[in-house]
Amino acid sequence: MKTLCESLNKMPRSGIRVIMDLAMGMDDVIHMELGEPGFQTPDHIKEAACKAIHDGFTKYTANNGMLSTREAALNKITRDGADINIDQIGIAPGSVFALAQAMMAVTNPGDEVLLSDPGWPNYYMQVIATERTPVFYPLREENNFEPRIEDLEPLITPRTRVMIVNTPSNPTGGVYSKETVEKLVEFAKKHDIYIISDEVYDKIVFDGEHHSPLNIDPNGNIISIYGVSKAYAMTGWRLGYYSAPTQVAAQMNKILEPYVSCASAVSQKAAEAALNGPQDCIGTMVEAYRERRDLVLDKLRAEGFEFSTPKGAFYLMANVSKAGMDSYTFAKELLKETGVATAPGLTFGQDSDKFIRFSFCADTAQIKEGIDRFCTFYKSRV
């Protein structure tokens, strides 16, 4: 066989998908491994998409999206407190691709990218696939999984180009304080590096507030990535959007043409309905996630677990190190014996092997049953 791409050979699979694949075909599985909102897309968004089809929005659009969709994104971002303009806005076929656009737009092969541990595995996968160099900074449980500048400073080298920030956080559920975000912005300015801020969970906050680096320094080297997947239960629509300094946005826009042409026109019109329409659907979903989070917290605390309470997103990291096995083995045996699918901590970072991640997106009955099965399994191993 002829040689295959070396960087893709080095790129690991997400452990979330590994467990998901193992669960396929099994009966009576409770899915707590995947960040899939436990709701249908709101009706007014689906109706807008149907209307778009009948109105002929079934063709190519501009590479960086229709002007009306970009304006909807701009209005949302400015409503949330950032002072930016339309030239900084682009539309992408999902926030995951927007992250890749940002990475490719401001780094070159060999450049160093600061990633959190724990952190979403796709960041690491993109860094490896594009032949950049990952450098990990810790998110410590005792610090509520918020980064500390004293941990970041020693990591800076002449090759450091980017720091990826994610608040609310997948996988920890951490929501960074305003003070922490301000310190991160100052750190990036001091070292003249970009912040790529993943804000796909910006509307799913239970305690405190979401603080965006863009709001603190709208004229800085900040690239903000957003999506409609989580807040509006639209994961399958594959629609993301971004804000970046004008020259960076132009570079990101270039990447769309050779790779994807443009995002789906129908999905763009659906996103307009989401961003411009009534927002009460978000509050309804967030309140349900809050109740599900509290259910998980109460059940795990009753079993003696200690953890950092997630303040946003819909995830919780539980320390299972007393079970005496690595997180992949734990997750696989838990699935095999109980039918509960969870995400192994190791997929979120080398220093996170003592954890597994729960998603509390499922309905209340499934969460109750899933946590009960987990606790029975865990107690049999410690």
C-alpha positions in Angstrom: 0.0 0.0 0.0 1.2 3.5 -0.8 2.1 5.8 2.1 -0.8 7.4 4.0 -0.8 10.8 5.8 1.6 10.6 8.8 -0.2 13.3 10.8 -3.5 11.5 10.5 -1.9 8.3 11.5 -0.7 10.0 14.7 -4.1 11.5 15.4 -6.0 9.5 18.0 -9.7 8.8 18.0 -11.9 10.5 20.6 -12.5 8.2 23.5 -16.1 9.5 23.5 -16.6 7.9 20.1 -14.8 4.7 21.0 -17.3 4.1 23.8 -20.2 5.2 21.6 -19.2 2.7 19.0 -18.9 -0.1 21.6 -22.5 0.8 22.8 -23.9 0.5 19.3 -25.9 -2.7 18.9 -26.1 -3.2 22.7 -29.6 -3.4 24.4 -30.7 -1.2 27.2 -27.8 1.3 27.0 -28.1 4.6 28.9 -26.1 7.1 27.0 -24.2 9.5 29.3 -21.1 9.7 27.1 -22.2 12.1 24.4 -23.0 15.9 24.6 -26.2 15.5 22.6 -28.9 17.9 23.9 -31.9 16.0 25.2 -34.4 18.1 23.3 -35.7 18.5 19.7 -34.9 21.6 17.8 -37.6 24.2 18.6 -40.6 24.3 16.2 -40.1 27.8 15.0 -36.6 26.9 13.8 -37.8 23.8 12.0 -40.6 25.8 10.4 -38.1 28.5 9.2 -36.0 25.7 7.6 -39.0 24.3 5.8 -39.9 27.7 4.5 -36.4 28.3 3.4 -36.5 25.1 1.3 -39.8 26.2 -0.3 -38.4 29.7 -0.9 -35.5 28.2 -2.9 -32.6 28.5 -0.4 -31.1 25.3 -1.7 -28.1 26.6 -3.5 -24.6 27.8 -2.8 -24.1 30.9 -0.7 -21.1 33.2 -0.2 -18.2 31.2 1.2 -18.5 32.9 4.6 -22.3 32.8 4.7 -25.3 34.9 3.6 -25.3 38.5 4.8 -28.5 38.0 6.6 -27.1 35.1 8.6 -23.9 37.0 9.4 -26.0 39.9 10.6 -28.0 37.6 12.8 -24.7 36.3 14.3 -23.4 39.9 14.7 -26.6 41.0 16.5 -26.3 38.1 18.9 -22.7 38.8 19.7 -23.2 42.5 20.1 -26.3 41.9 22.3 -24.0 39.9 24.5 -21.7 42.9 24.9 -19.0 42.8 22.3 -18.2 45.9 20.1 -17.4 44.4 16.7 -18.5 44.8 13.0 -19.8 42.7 10.2 -16.4 42.3 8.5 -15.3 40.2 11.5 -18.2 37.7 11.2 -18.2 34.4 9.3 -20.5 31.4 9.0 -19.1 27.8 9.0 -20.5 24.3 8.6 -20.3 23.7 12.4 -18.2 25.2 15.1 -15.8 22.3 14.9 -14.8 23.4 11.4 -14.6 27.0 12.6 -12.1 25.9 15.2 -10.0 24.3 12.4 -10.3 27.5 10.3 -9.0 29.5 13.2 -6.1 27.1 13.9 -5.0 27.1 10.2 -5.5 30.9 9.8 -3.0 31.9 12.6 -0.5 29.1 12.9 2.0 27.2 10.8 3.3 23.6 11.1 5.5 23.3 14.2 3.9 26.2 16.0 2.8 25.6 19.6 -0.8 25.6 20.8 -1.7 25.8 24.5 -4.4 23.3 25.3 -6.1 22.6 28.6 -5.9 19.3 30.5 -8.6 18.2 30.8 -10.0 19.6 27.5 -12.2 18.5 24.6 -10.2 15.9 22.6 -11.0 17.5 19.2 -8.7 20.4 20.0 -5.8 18.0 20.3 -6.9 16.0 17.3 -6.9 19.2 15.2 -3.5 20.2 16.4 -2.0 16.8 15.5 -3.8 16.6 12.1 -2.5 20.1 11.1 1.1 19.3 12.3 1.1 21.9 15.1 2.6 21.1 18.5 0.4 20.7 21.6 1.5 22.1 24.9 -0.8 21.3 27.8 -1.7 23.6 30.8 -3.5 22.1 33.8 -7.0 22.7 35.0 -6.9 21.7 38.6 -10.0 20.3 40.3 -9.0 22.2 43.6 -9.2 25.4 41.6 -12.7 24.6 40.2 -11.0 23.6 36.9 -10.0 27.2 36.2 -6.6 28.0 34.6 -3.9 29.7 36.6 -1.4 32.1 35.1 1.4 30.7 37.2 0.8 27.4 35.4 0.8 29.1 32.0 3.8 31.3 32.2 6.5 28.5 32.1 5.0 27.1 29.0 5.6 30.1 26.8 8.3 29.7 24.1 9.2 31.6 20.9 7.0 29.1 19.0 3.8 29.7 21.1 1.1 31.1 18.9 -2.3 30.3 20.3 -4.1 29.4 23.6 -7.4 27.7 23.4 -9.9 28.7 26.1 -13.3 27.0 26.7 -15.8 28.4 29.1 -18.3 27.0 30.0 -16.1 23.9 29.7 -16.4 20.6 28.1 -15.6 18.3 29.9 -15.5 19.9 33.4 -18.6 22.1 33.4 -16.4 24.9 34.8 -17.4 28.5 34.2 -14.4 30.9 34.5 -14.8 33.9 36.7 -14.5 37.4 35.2 -11.2 37.8 37.0 -9.8 34.6 35.4 -10.8 35.7 31.9 -9.3 39.1 32.4 -6.0 37.5 33.5 -6.1 35.2 30.4 -6.6 38.2 28.1 -3.8 40.1 29.7 -1.5 37.0 29.5 -2.3 36.7 25.8 -1.6 40.4 25.2 1.7 40.2 27.2 3.0 37.4 25.1 1.4 38.5 21.8 -0.5 35.3 21.2 -4.0 34.6 20.0 -6.9 33.3 22.1 -9.2 31.0 20.4 -12.3 31.1 22.6 -14.7 28.2 22.2 -18.0 29.5 23.4 -20.5 26.9 22.1 -21.9 26.5 25.7 -22.2 30.3 26.4 -25.9 30.1 27.0 -25.9 27.0 29.3 -24.9 28.5 32.6 -26.4 27.5 36.0 -24.3 29.4 38.5 -22.6 32.8 37.9 -22.2 34.3 34.4 -20.4 33.5 31.2 -17.6 36.0 30.6 -16.2 36.2 27.0 -12.7 37.3 26.3 -14.1 39.2 23.3 -16.2 41.4 25.6 -13.1 42.2 27.6 -10.9 43.1 24.7 -12.9 43.4 21.4 -9.9 44.9 19.6 -7.4 42.2 20.8 -6.1 39.0 19.2 -9.3 37.1 20.1 -11.1 34.6 17.8 -14.4 33.5 19.2 -16.2 30.4 18.0 -19.9 29.9 18.5 -22.6 27.5 17.4 -26.3 26.8 17.5 -25.9 23.1 18.3 -26.0 23.2 22.1 -28.2 26.2 23.0 -30.9 25.4 20.4 -30.6 21.6 20.2 -29.3 21.7 16.6 -26.3 19.4 16.5 -27.4 17.8 13.2 -27.8 21.1 11.4 -24.0 21.7 11.4 -23.9 25.4 11.7 -21.3 27.5 13.5 -20.2 31.1 13.4 -17.2 33.1 14.4 -15.8 36.5 15.2 -12.2 37.4 14.6 -10.0 40.4 13.9 -10.7 41.6 10.4 -7.5 40.2 8.8 -7.9 36.9 10.6 -11.5 36.6 9.6 -10.4 37.1 5.9 -7.9 34.3 6.3 -10.6 32.0 7.9 -13.0 32.8 5.1 -10.3 31.7 2.5 -10.3 28.2 4.0 -14.0 27.7 3.3 -13.6 27.7 -0.5 -11.3 24.8 -1.0 -12.6 22.6 1.9 -16.4 23.0 2.1 -17.5 25.9 -0.2 -20.1 27.1 2.3 -22.4 26.1 5.1 -25.8 24.7 4.1 -28.2 27.5 3.0 -31.1 25.8 4.8 -29.1 25.5 8.0 -28.2 29.2 7.7 -31.8 30.2 7.5 -32.6 28.0 10.5 -29.8 29.6 12.4 -31.3 33.1 11.6 -34.5 31.9 13.1 -32.7 30.7 16.2 -30.6 33.8 16.8 -33.3 36.4 15.8 -36.3 34.6 17.2 -37.7 34.0 20.7 -35.1 32.9 23.2 -37.3 31.4 25.9 -36.6 27.9 24.5 -33.0 28.3 25.9 -34.3 29.1 29.4 -36.6 26.0 29.3 -33.7 23.7 28.3 -31.2 25.2 30.8 -33.7 24.8 33.7 -34.1 21.2 32.7 -30.4 20.7 32.6 -30.1 22.3 36.0 -32.5 19.9 37.5 -30.7 17.0 35.9 -27.4 18.3 37.1 -28.7 18.6 40.6 -30.1 15.0 40.4 -26.6 13.7 39.5 -25.0 15.8 42.2 -27.4 14.6 44.9 -27.0 10.9 44.0 -23.2 11.0 43.8 -22.8 13.0 47.0 -25.0 10.5 48.8 -22.5 7.8 47.8 -19.6 9.8 49.2 -18.2 11.3 45.9 -16.4 14.7 46.1 -16.1 16.8 43.0 -16.1 20.3 41.6 -19.7 21.3 41.0 -20.3 22.1 37.3 -21.6 25.6 36.8 -22.4 25.3 33.1 -22.5 23.1 30.0 -23.9 19.6 30.8 -21.0 17.6 32.1 -19.5 16.4 35.3 -16.1 14.9 36.0 -16.1 12.1 38.7 -12.9 10.8 40.2 -12.9 7.0 40.0 -9.3 6.3 40.8 -10.2 4.2 43.9 -11.5 1.6 41.5 -7.9 0.7 40.6 -8.1 0.8 36.9 -7.4 3.3 34.1 -10.4 5.3 32.8 -10.7 3.4 29.5 -10.9 0.1 31.3 -13.4 1.5 33.8 -15.6 2.9 31.0 -15.5 -0.2 29.0 -16.3 -2.5 31.9 -19.0 -0.2 33.2 -20.6 -0.3 29.7 -20.2 -4.1 29.4 -21.6 -4.9 32.8 -24.3 -2.2 33.3 -25.1 -0.7 29.9 -24.1 2.8 31.1 -21.9 4.6 28.5 -19.6 7.3 29.9 -16.5 9.1 28.5 -13.0 8.0 29.8 -11.0 10.8 31.4 -7.9 9.9 29.4 -9.4 11.1 26.2 -9.5 14.6 27.8 -5.8 14.7 28.7 -2.9 12.6 30.1 -3.4 14.0 33.6 -7.2 13.2 33.6 -7.0 9.4 33.6 -8.5 9.3 37.1 -11.8 10.7 35.9 -14.8 9.7 33.9 -17.1 12.2 32.4 -20.9 12.1 32.7 -23.2 14.0 30.4 -26.5 14.8 32.0 -28.4 15.4 28.7 -30.6 12.3 29.0 -34.1 12.4 30.5 -34.5 12.3 34.3 -35.6 8.6 34.5 -32.5 7.5 32.4 -30.2 9.6 34.5 -31.5 8.1 37.8 -31.1 4.6 36.5 -27.7 5.4 35.0 -26.3 6.8 38.2 -27.7 3.9 40.2 -26.1 1.4 37.9 -22.8 3.3 38.0 -22.8 3.5 41.8 -23.5 -0.2 42.1 -20.6 -1.0 39.7 -18.2 1.4 41.4 -18.9 0.1 44.9 -18.2 -3.4 43.6 -14.7 -2.3 42.6 -13.5 -0.3 45.6 
